[in-house]
Amino acid sequence: MLTLMTGGIFEQGFACLKHIALLVQREPLVFAAEYKHFYCRYNDPSCVKLLKLEILTATATPANCAEVVEEVAEYVTDPDTAVARAAVSSIGKVGVKVGECASLVVEQLMKFLEVDIDYVSSESIVWLATLLRKCPTVSDRIINGVGSFLRSIDEPDAKVALLWMLSEYGHVIPEAPYLIEPLIEGYDEEQSSIVRLELLASSIRLFFRRPAEMQMMLGKLLKAAIDDTSMIDVHDRAMFYYRLLEYAAR
């Protein structure tokens, strides 16, 4: 199959890659020693690159993950947005799958935050949050550098990930309440319901960690969310939190 994959006929090579992708889902180690065959070439079509990234992720092991991460990191500047995102996602998945490589993956994802490409930074933040959930031991490296990106990130999933990190580790991030405050002030301008829901959840969580700093902000947020009926799920969640807090106060 590896020979046919590189035979020069696109249709044949693609069919072989599809079969290999199915095989590695069941038996990843079968192709673990042959992982270099799945490195992307500059002239590979995007569909082939995406398949190769899927296979590289599945075949990553403690022995080869450093080389796989280093190679895949080269693909994040690919002109195809889907390939660039898939490259970041592939590195994140390697960190989740191979625990021994979590620190290496975190370092690589933190480097991506310095790349001046919005979707690369956003995808990196999402996977940093995922790695924090999976490997809390890497928190020191992550939480000290991500808060400043809250103002510059526009994608909803990345905002949700950042809010979760700020609230989950708000007890060790001194500026956490003040990083969330601009989002509370600009609540009406936020158009994403998932960001609004996470803002509510994160503010409540941070309130219990930092009550003195969050009390007024939380009150302002709950009022804005309850008064706004444009997103019923957000309105109902705010009412639920308000009643819980009101009941607890009694």
MOGIMO-V502696 format. One record per pair of residues at least 12 apart in sequence whose C-alpha atoms are under 6 Angstrom apart, sorted by the first residue. I is the first residue (numbers start at 1). J is the second residue. D is the distance in Angstrom with one decimal. If there is no record, write none. Layout:
<<I:J:D> <I:J:D>>
//
This chain:
<<21:55:5.6> <28:58:5.7> <28:59:5.1> <32:59:4.8> <38:52:5.3> <57:90:5.7> <57:94:5.8> <69:91:5.9> <72:87:5.9> <75:87:6.0> <92:127:5.4> <109:124:5.5> <122:158:5.1> <125:158:5.8> <126:158:5.3> <126:161:5.5> <129:161:5.7> <156:195:5.9> <160:195:5.6> <160:198:5.9> <167:202:5.1> <167:206:5.0> <184:221:5.8> <197:234:5.8> <222:238:5.8> <226:238:5.9>>
//
